[in-house]
Amino acid sequence: MMRLHGPLPVRNKALVLGRIGIVRSLGREGIPVIVAREESRTFERASRYCSEYVTLPNLDRFSEQALQILERYGERQEHKPVVFLNAESDVLLVSKSRERLQKYFHILLAPDKLIGKLIDKSQFGNLAKQFDLPVPRTFTPLANAEAMAYAEALGYPCILKPVRQRLWHQSEIIRSIGIRKAIRIENPAVLKQTLQMIPPLTGEVMIQEYIPGDDQQHFDFHAYLDRDGKARGKIVGHKLRIHPIHFGAGCYVQYAEEPAIEKLCLNALEKIGYTGAANINLKRHPQTLQDYILEINPRYSLWAIFDTACGVNLPLLHYFDAVGSAVPEQPPFGKSRRWLWLGADFAAMLAYRKTGEWTLWNWLKSLIFLPGKIEYHVFAWDDPIPLLASWMLKIETNLRITYSYFLRGLEILPGTKAPLRCKKQIQSRFPMPRSCASGSDCRTNKLTYEPIGSADQSLWLGALKKIMTRSACAHKLRSIIAWNRYDIRYLDIGYHRPAVCQCEVRIVREPLPGLSTAFHIDESILKYRFGHGDLCFVGLRDGQYLGISWAHQGVCFIKGAGKLLDLADDEVYKYGSHTLPQARGQGVYRSINDAFFSHYRKERIRKFWEMNRPDNTIITGTLSRIGWVKHSIIWRVKMGPVNLVLERFCANGKKKLSLVSDALVPCYVI
């Protein structure tokens, strides 16, 4: 690609917490690019324009560690790198910590309060009302009854979506509804069923008015506004297809001349006092032709390279502004350009075929005959290696999944002399995942097998373990197969010996301030646990958290061991016990145990269950001393979404081999 401004006097690097589009937009201008991502293996790392790569921990769970990594990197740089952001989690972390990071980086973002209101969609609704922005009507219910009332007020269909995208990226929610940005609610029955699949409403889910029209009514407006709020570059993209369909991101986009959209969006950004990179999602009403603002995102789009291909290099304008150079204005070339994410677009076409919106022939015609040069998401003629890297990553992932499903589909395991008998999974009293809504009972997707001879099981598993530990390719096998052992213990209430109380123990039924931070538990996980009725026993001294333990009653799936527990009404599963390092050796665990058993003695609980790793000698010794009895030993081989579980019962020495898929678990997951 031709450089827009000739050689640049480059001293500052660009730190990109984002995708390949920003990397190429800056790298083609001769700017050294450092990519920082949560994953250590991404195709962006293979780009010729990626000069350095920084691996970050999960920004939601380990934000402090991520900040420390960035600070250490910034300290080593002679000149401050310029920060570019591509995701909500990146924007939130950098915005809240900008005072710390500005010592080492150039950060150009809108004010922190404004960013919080834009990312939190419930606050964005209030902001839109304040400045009279054309947005769909939105409500944030705090209970299921409120949600039903708001939906009736808006009328069906309506939209159900989280206030922040990452709230629905938790594994428990993905198992129920899949990876979704929003859900279209057709009637009260669908709304009631959907509310049962997500965590209880606490102001983190909103109901929005539905704007009619197909996916070709969606537009994006991208702009960069300098420190003074002046738009230095702006462009409109027309989404021809999105993935996932109806509520996803654009996967096939075309340049559009839309002066009305430009005027509407620039007016909205001026009203709210916005500066920096802006990405506004809009939808046009097909009857009234009115454009509605769905979101204002304070970050770059996935298809930032599309803007550059049209002559508006927004990351470059951002770079000029950050380093103090004169910021030119860049109008589009005026020529038609297209952007295509081929893999996502093909998947979208398959989904559109089912709804009758696109056919294979129409899809091909749209790719071949529409005017404008195509800029691809992954592939580029001057940077082809990322495409090969993405293929290798997909091949490796698919091999893992294929291998695991191949084992699940076997009728006779290697080493066994007789076919396996299939036992139907127990019926759960929890709601089915969304994929079962069509009426098919996909609870039978998880099958339990019992071979006739237990000796053959040990022979086969022993051989597999020998291959894993002694093979020359052991490190490759371990990357595909995770091998773990767990001990399951039980305690009859009569065997408990009370301990002397060493601290205050509080029984908690809802999140407490600071609980998430003290024990490194994500807020969404806390709400998920409390929402399903789990009790939390917290040890405190002088208001300081010391230890914690959790209790669950009913059916649950223990993710670590791939074990489904169907507890009786007078049984409790005890899990998540943890004492903070500074409080260990002070009787905190014994105090929490004492309060735990005293509480459930009053509830007439007969038996308790707990699972632990045998290499945790401290906890295993403590459990033995207070009367816990080993019930069984579980060896789990995890292969992708499938668990191969061998359980040996200590009372009679019998063994059971189970082949369990945790891809779709229709019950509470621990």
Secondary structure as UniProt FT lines:
FT   STRAND          14..17
FT   HELIX           20..27
FT   TURN            28..30
FT   STRAND          33..37
FT   HELIX           43..46
FT   TURN            48..49
FT   STRAND          50..55
FT   TURN            59..61
FT   HELIX           63..75
FT   STRAND          82..85
FT   HELIX           88..96
FT   HELIX           98..101
FT   TURN            102..104
FT   HELIX           112..119
FT   HELIX           121..131
FT   STRAND          138..139
FT   HELIX           144..154
FT   STRAND          158..162
FT   HELIX           165..168
FT   HELIX           171..177
FT   STRAND          183..185
FT   HELIX           188..197
FT   STRAND          205..209
FT   HELIX           215..217
FT   STRAND          218..225
FT   TURN            227..228
FT   STRAND          231..243
FT   TURN            245..246
FT   STRAND          249..255
FT   HELIX           259..272
FT   STRAND          276..284
FT   TURN            286..288
FT   STRAND          291..297
FT   TURN            302..303
FT   HELIX           304..309
FT   TURN            310..311
FT   HELIX           314..323
FT   STRAND          337..340
FT   HELIX           342..355
FT   HELIX           360..369
FT   STRAND          373..376
FT   TURN            381..382
FT   HELIX           385..409
FT   TURN            414..415
FT   STRAND          421..423
FT   HELIX           434..436
FT   TURN            437..438
FT   HELIX           442..445
FT   STRAND          448..450
FT   HELIX           454..470
FT   TURN            472..473
FT   HELIX           474..480
FT   STRAND          481..492
FT   HELIX           493..495
FT   STRAND          504..508
FT   TURN            513..514
FT   HELIX           515..519
FT   HELIX           523..531
FT   TURN            532..533
FT   STRAND          535..541
FT   TURN            542..543
FT   STRAND          544..552
FT   STRAND          555..558
FT   TURN            559..562
FT   STRAND          563..566
FT   TURN            569..570
FT   STRAND          571..579
FT   HELIX           581..583
FT   TURN            584..585
FT   HELIX           588..602
FT   TURN            603..604
FT   STRAND          607..612
FT   TURN            614..615
FT   HELIX           617..625
FT   TURN            626..627
FT   STRAND          629..639
FT   TURN            640..641
FT   STRAND          642..649
FT   TURN            650..652
FT   STRAND          655..661
//
